[in-house]
């Protein structure tokens, strides 16, 4: 658990949420890359 001052909480929550979205998109890109590599369509 990490202490976050109350006045910064909204910004911290926003950034944590964005990090989750970014990680989801990167996971989707990685899955597509694996598929393209398996098909030999990516060098």
C-alpha distance matrix in Angstrom:
0.0 3.8 6.7 9.5 12.9 14.6 17.5 15.8 13.7 16.7 17.2 13.7 13.9 17.4 16.5 13.9 16.6 19.2 17.5 17.6 21.2 22.1 20.8 22.9 25.9 25.7 25.6 28.7 30.5 29.8 31.3 34.3 34.8 34.9 37.5 39.6 39.6 40.7 43.5 44.5 44.1 41.8 42.8
3.8 0.0 3.8 6.3 9.9 12.1 14.6 12.7 11.3 14.6 14.6 11.2 12.3 15.6 14.6 12.6 15.8 18.0 16.5 17.3 20.8 21.4 20.6 23.1 25.7 25.5 25.9 29.0 30.4 30.1 31.9 34.6 35.0 35.4 38.1 39.9 39.9 41.4 44.1 44.8 44.2 41.7 42.6
6.7 3.8 0.0 3.8 6.6 9.1 11.8 10.6 9.7 13.4 13.8 11.0 12.5 15.9 15.4 14.1 17.2 19.4 18.5 19.6 22.8 23.5 23.3 25.6 28.1 28.1 28.9 31.7 33.1 33.0 34.9 37.5 37.9 38.6 41.2 42.8 43.0 44.6 47.2 47.9 47.1 44.6 45.5
9.5 6.3 3.8 0.0 3.8 6.3 8.4 6.8 6.3 10.0 10.3 8.0 10.0 13.0 12.8 12.3 15.2 17.3 16.9 18.4 21.2 22.0 22.3 24.6 26.7 27.1 28.2 30.8 32.1 32.4 34.4 36.6 37.2 38.2 40.7 42.1 42.6 44.3 46.7 47.3 46.2 43.8 44.8
12.9 9.9 6.6 3.8 0.0 3.8 5.5 5.6 6.4 10.0 10.7 9.6 11.8 14.4 14.7 15.0 17.5 19.4 19.6 21.3 23.7 24.6 25.3 27.5 29.4 30.0 31.3 33.7 34.9 35.5 37.5 39.6 40.2 41.4 43.8 45.1 45.7 47.6 49.8 50.4 49.1 46.6 47.7
14.6 12.1 9.1 6.3 3.8 0.0 3.8 5.5 5.1 8.1 10.0 9.8 11.0 13.6 14.9 15.2 17.1 19.3 20.1 21.4 23.5 24.9 25.8 27.6 29.5 30.5 31.8 33.9 35.3 36.2 38.0 39.9 40.9 42.2 44.3 45.7 46.5 48.3 50.3 51.2 49.8 47.5 48.8
17.5 14.6 11.8 8.4 5.5 3.8 0.0 3.8 5.7 7.4 8.6 9.7 11.4 13.1 14.3 15.6 17.3 18.9 20.1 21.9 23.5 24.7 26.1 28.0 29.5 30.6 32.2 34.1 35.3 36.4 38.4 40.0 40.9 42.5 44.6 45.7 46.7 48.7 50.5 51.2 49.5 47.2 48.5
15.8 12.7 10.6 6.8 5.6 5.5 3.8 0.0 3.8 5.7 5.6 6.2 8.7 10.2 10.8 12.3 14.3 15.6 16.6 18.6 20.3 21.2 22.6 24.7 26.1 27.0 28.8 30.7 31.7 32.8 34.9 36.6 37.3 39.0 41.1 42.1 43.0 45.1 47.0 47.6 45.9 43.5 44.7
13.7 11.3 9.7 6.3 6.4 5.1 5.7 3.8 0.0 3.8 5.5 5.1 6.0 8.5 9.9 10.4 12.0 14.1 15.2 16.5 18.4 19.8 21.0 22.7 24.5 25.6 27.0 28.9 30.3 31.4 33.1 35.0 36.0 37.4 39.4 40.7 41.7 43.5 45.4 46.3 44.8 42.6 44.0
16.7 14.6 13.4 10.0 10.0 8.1 7.4 5.7 3.8 0.0 3.8 5.5 5.2 6.2 8.7 9.9 10.6 12.4 14.3 15.5 16.7 18.4 20.1 21.4 22.8 24.4 26.0 27.5 28.9 30.3 32.0 33.5 34.8 36.4 38.1 39.3 40.7 42.5 44.1 45.1 43.3 41.3 42.9
17.2 14.6 13.8 10.3 10.7 10.0 8.6 5.6 5.5 3.8 0.0 3.8 5.4 5.0 6.2 8.6 9.8 10.5 12.3 14.4 15.4 16.4 18.3 20.1 21.2 22.4 24.4 26.0 26.9 28.4 30.4 31.8 32.7 34.6 36.5 37.4 38.6 40.7 42.3 43.0 41.2 38.9 40.3
13.7 11.2 11.0 8.0 9.6 9.8 9.7 6.2 5.1 5.5 3.8 0.0 3.8 5.4 5.2 6.1 8.5 9.8 10.5 12.5 14.3 15.2 16.5 18.5 20.1 20.9 22.6 24.6 25.7 26.8 28.8 30.5 31.3 32.8 35.0 36.1 37.0 39.0 40.9 41.6 40.1 37.7 39.1
13.9 12.3 12.5 10.0 11.8 11.0 11.4 8.7 6.0 5.2 5.4 3.8 0.0 3.8 5.5 5.1 6.1 8.6 9.8 10.7 12.5 14.2 15.4 16.8 18.7 20.0 21.3 23.0 24.6 25.8 27.4 29.2 30.4 31.8 33.6 35.0 36.2 37.8 39.7 40.7 39.2 37.2 38.8
17.4 15.6 15.9 13.0 14.4 13.6 13.1 10.2 8.5 6.2 5.0 5.4 3.8 0.0 3.8 5.5 5.1 6.2 8.7 10.0 10.7 12.3 14.3 15.5 16.7 18.4 20.1 21.5 22.8 24.4 26.1 27.4 28.7 30.5 32.1 33.2 34.6 36.5 38.0 39.0 37.2 35.2 36.9
16.5 14.6 15.4 12.8 14.7 14.9 14.3 10.8 9.9 8.7 6.2 5.2 5.5 3.8 0.0 3.8 5.3 5.0 6.1 8.7 9.8 10.4 12.2 14.2 15.3 16.3 18.3 20.1 20.9 22.3 24.4 25.8 26.6 28.4 30.4 31.4 32.4 34.5 36.2 36.9 35.2 32.9 34.4
13.9 12.6 14.1 12.3 15.0 15.2 15.6 12.3 10.4 9.9 8.6 6.1 5.1 5.5 3.8 0.0 3.8 5.4 5.0 6.4 8.9 9.9 10.6 12.6 14.5 15.4 16.6 18.8 20.2 21.0 22.8 24.8 25.7 27.0 29.1 30.5 31.4 33.2 35.1 36.0 34.6 32.5 34.0
16.6 15.8 17.2 15.2 17.5 17.1 17.3 14.3 12.0 10.6 9.8 8.5 6.1 5.1 5.3 3.8 0.0 3.8 5.4 5.2 6.5 8.8 10.0 10.8 12.7 14.4 15.6 17.0 18.8 20.1 21.5 23.2 24.7 26.1 27.7 29.1 30.5 32.1 33.8 35.0 33.4 31.6 33.5
19.2 18.0 19.4 17.3 19.4 19.3 18.9 15.6 14.1 12.4 10.5 9.8 8.6 6.2 5.0 5.4 3.8 0.0 3.8 5.3 5.0 6.1 8.5 9.8 10.6 12.2 14.2 15.5 16.6 18.2 20.0 21.3 22.5 24.4 26.0 27.0 28.4 30.4 31.9 32.8 31.0 29.0 30.8
17.5 16.5 18.5 16.9 19.6 20.1 20.1 16.6 15.2 14.3 12.3 10.5 9.8 8.7 6.1 5.0 5.4 3.8 0.0 3.8 5.5 5.1 6.1 8.6 10.0 10.5 12.2 14.3 15.3 16.3 18.4 20.1 20.9 22.4 24.5 25.6 26.6 28.5 30.4 31.2 29.7 27.5 29.0
17.6 17.3 19.6 18.4 21.3 21.4 21.9 18.6 16.5 15.5 14.4 12.5 10.7 10.0 8.7 6.4 5.2 5.3 3.8 0.0 3.8 5.5 5.1 6.2 8.8 9.9 10.6 12.6 14.4 15.3 16.7 18.7 20.0 21.1 22.9 24.6 25.7 27.2 29.1 30.3 29.0 27.1 29.0
21.2 20.8 22.8 21.2 23.7 23.5 23.5 20.3 18.4 16.7 15.4 14.3 12.5 10.7 9.8 8.9 6.5 5.0 5.5 3.8 0.0 3.8 5.4 5.1 6.3 8.7 9.9 10.8 12.5 14.3 15.5 16.9 18.5 20.2 21.5 22.9 24.5 26.1 27.5 28.8 27.1 25.5 27.6
22.1 21.4 23.5 22.0 24.6 24.9 24.7 21.2 19.8 18.4 16.4 15.2 14.2 12.3 10.4 9.9 8.8 6.1 5.1 5.5 3.8 0.0 3.8 5.4 5.2 6.2 8.6 9.9 10.6 12.2 14.3 15.5 16.4 18.4 20.2 21.1 22.3 24.4 25.9 26.7 25.0 23.0 24.8
20.8 20.6 23.3 22.3 25.3 25.8 26.1 22.6 21.0 20.1 18.3 16.5 15.4 14.3 12.2 10.6 10.0 8.5 6.1 5.1 5.4 3.8 0.0 3.8 5.5 5.1 6.1 8.7 9.9 10.4 12.3 14.3 15.2 16.4 18.5 19.9 20.8 22.5 24.5 25.5 24.2 22.2 24.0
22.9 23.1 25.6 24.6 27.5 27.6 28.0 24.7 22.7 21.4 20.1 18.5 16.8 15.5 14.2 12.6 10.8 9.8 8.6 6.2 5.1 5.4 3.8 0.0 3.8 5.5 5.1 6.4 8.8 9.9 10.7 12.6 14.3 15.5 16.9 18.6 20.1 21.4 23.1 24.5 23.2 21.7 24.0
25.9 25.7 28.1 26.7 29.4 29.5 29.5 26.1 24.5 22.8 21.2 20.1 18.7 16.7 15.3 14.5 12.7 10.6 10.0 8.8 6.3 5.2 5.5 3.8 0.0 3.8 5.4 5.1 6.3 8.6 9.9 10.7 12.4 14.3 15.5 16.6 18.3 20.1 21.4 22.5 20.8 19.2 21.6
25.7 25.5 28.1 27.1 30.0 30.5 30.6 27.0 25.6 24.4 22.4 20.9 20.0 18.4 16.3 15.4 14.4 12.2 10.5 9.9 8.7 6.2 5.1 5.5 3.8 0.0 3.8 5.4 5.0 6.1 8.6 9.9 10.4 12.3 14.3 15.2 16.2 18.3 20.0 20.7 19.3 17.3 19.1
25.6 25.9 28.9 28.2 31.3 31.8 32.2 28.8 27.0 26.0 24.4 22.6 21.3 20.1 18.3 16.6 15.6 14.2 12.2 10.6 9.9 8.6 6.1 5.1 5.4 3.8 0.0 3.8 5.5 5.0 6.2 8.7 9.8 10.6 12.5 14.3 15.2 16.6 18.6 19.9 19.0 17.4 19.5
28.7 29.0 31.7 30.8 33.7 33.9 34.1 30.7 28.9 27.5 26.0 24.6 23.0 21.5 20.1 18.8 17.0 15.5 14.3 12.6 10.8 9.9 8.7 6.4 5.1 5.4 3.8 0.0 3.8 5.4 5.1 6.3 8.7 10.0 10.8 12.4 14.3 15.5 16.9 18.5 17.1 16.1 18.8
30.5 30.4 33.1 32.1 34.9 35.3 35.3 31.7 30.3 28.9 26.9 25.7 24.6 22.8 20.9 20.2 18.8 16.6 15.3 14.4 12.5 10.6 9.9 8.8 6.3 5.0 5.5 3.8 0.0 3.8 5.4 5.1 6.1 8.7 9.9 10.5 12.2 14.2 15.4 16.3 14.6 13.1 15.6
29.8 30.1 33.0 32.4 35.5 36.2 36.4 32.8 31.4 30.3 28.4 26.8 25.8 24.4 22.3 21.0 20.1 18.2 16.3 15.3 14.3 12.2 10.4 9.9 8.6 6.1 5.0 5.4 3.8 0.0 3.8 5.4 5.0 6.2 8.7 9.8 10.4 12.3 14.3 15.1 14.3 12.5 14.5
31.3 31.9 34.9 34.4 37.5 38.0 38.4 34.9 33.1 32.0 30.4 28.8 27.4 26.1 24.4 22.8 21.5 20.0 18.4 16.7 15.5 14.3 12.3 10.7 9.9 8.6 6.2 5.1 5.4 3.8 0.0 3.8 5.4 5.1 6.3 8.7 9.9 10.7 12.6 14.3 13.8 12.9 15.6
34.3 34.6 37.5 36.6 39.6 39.9 40.0 36.6 35.0 33.5 31.8 30.5 29.2 27.4 25.8 24.8 23.2 21.3 20.1 18.7 16.9 15.5 14.3 12.6 10.7 9.9 8.7 6.3 5.1 5.4 3.8 0.0 3.8 5.4 5.1 6.2 8.6 9.9 10.7 12.3 10.9 10.4 13.6
34.8 35.0 37.9 37.2 40.2 40.9 40.9 37.3 36.0 34.8 32.7 31.3 30.4 28.7 26.6 25.7 24.7 22.5 20.9 20.0 18.5 16.4 15.2 14.3 12.4 10.4 9.8 8.7 6.1 5.0 5.4 3.8 0.0 3.8 5.4 5.0 6.0 8.5 9.8 10.3 9.3 7.7 10.3
34.9 35.4 38.6 38.2 41.4 42.2 42.5 39.0 37.4 36.4 34.6 32.8 31.8 30.5 28.4 27.0 26.1 24.4 22.4 21.1 20.2 18.4 16.4 15.5 14.3 12.3 10.6 10.0 8.7 6.2 5.1 5.4 3.8 0.0 3.8 5.5 5.1 6.1 8.7 9.8 10.1 9.2 11.5
37.5 38.1 41.2 40.7 43.8 44.3 44.6 41.1 39.4 38.1 36.5 35.0 33.6 32.1 30.4 29.1 27.7 26.0 24.5 22.9 21.5 20.2 18.5 16.9 15.5 14.3 12.5 10.8 9.9 8.7 6.3 5.1 5.4 3.8 0.0 3.8 5.4 5.1 6.3 8.7 8.7 9.2 12.3
39.6 39.9 42.8 42.1 45.1 45.7 45.7 42.1 40.7 39.3 37.4 36.1 35.0 33.2 31.4 30.5 29.1 27.0 25.6 24.6 22.9 21.1 19.9 18.6 16.6 15.2 14.3 12.4 10.5 9.8 8.7 6.2 5.0 5.5 3.8 0.0 3.8 5.4 5.1 6.2 5.2 5.7 9.1
39.6 39.9 43.0 42.6 45.7 46.5 46.7 43.0 41.7 40.7 38.6 37.0 36.2 34.6 32.4 31.4 30.5 28.4 26.6 25.7 24.5 22.3 20.8 20.1 18.3 16.2 15.2 14.3 12.2 10.4 9.9 8.6 6.0 5.1 5.4 3.8 0.0 3.8 5.4 4.9 5.9 5.2 7.3
40.7 41.4 44.6 44.3 47.6 48.3 48.7 45.1 43.5 42.5 40.7 39.0 37.8 36.5 34.5 33.2 32.1 30.4 28.5 27.2 26.1 24.4 22.5 21.4 20.1 18.3 16.6 15.5 14.2 12.3 10.7 9.9 8.5 6.1 5.1 5.4 3.8 0.0 3.8 5.4 7.7 8.5 10.6
43.5 44.1 47.2 46.7 49.8 50.3 50.5 47.0 45.4 44.1 42.3 40.9 39.7 38.0 36.2 35.1 33.8 31.9 30.4 29.1 27.5 25.9 24.5 23.1 21.4 20.0 18.6 16.9 15.4 14.3 12.6 10.7 9.8 8.7 6.3 5.1 5.4 3.8 0.0 3.8 5.4 7.9 10.5
44.5 44.8 47.9 47.3 50.4 51.2 51.2 47.6 46.3 45.1 43.0 41.6 40.7 39.0 36.9 36.0 35.0 32.8 31.2 30.3 28.8 26.7 25.5 24.5 22.5 20.7 19.9 18.5 16.3 15.1 14.3 12.3 10.3 9.8 8.7 6.2 4.9 5.4 3.8 0.0 3.8 5.6 7.2
44.1 44.2 47.1 46.2 49.1 49.8 49.5 45.9 44.8 43.3 41.2 40.1 39.2 37.2 35.2 34.6 33.4 31.0 29.7 29.0 27.1 25.0 24.2 23.2 20.8 19.3 19.0 17.1 14.6 14.3 13.8 10.9 9.3 10.1 8.7 5.2 5.9 7.7 5.4 3.8 0.0 3.8 6.7
41.8 41.7 44.6 43.8 46.6 47.5 47.2 43.5 42.6 41.3 38.9 37.7 37.2 35.2 32.9 32.5 31.6 29.0 27.5 27.1 25.5 23.0 22.2 21.7 19.2 17.3 17.4 16.1 13.1 12.5 12.9 10.4 7.7 9.2 9.2 5.7 5.2 8.5 7.9 5.6 3.8 0.0 3.8
42.8 42.6 45.5 44.8 47.7 48.8 48.5 44.7 44.0 42.9 40.3 39.1 38.8 36.9 34.4 34.0 33.5 30.8 29.0 29.0 27.6 24.8 24.0 24.0 21.6 19.1 19.5 18.8 15.6 14.5 15.6 13.6 10.3 11.5 12.3 9.1 7.3 10.6 10.5 7.2 6.7 3.8 0.0
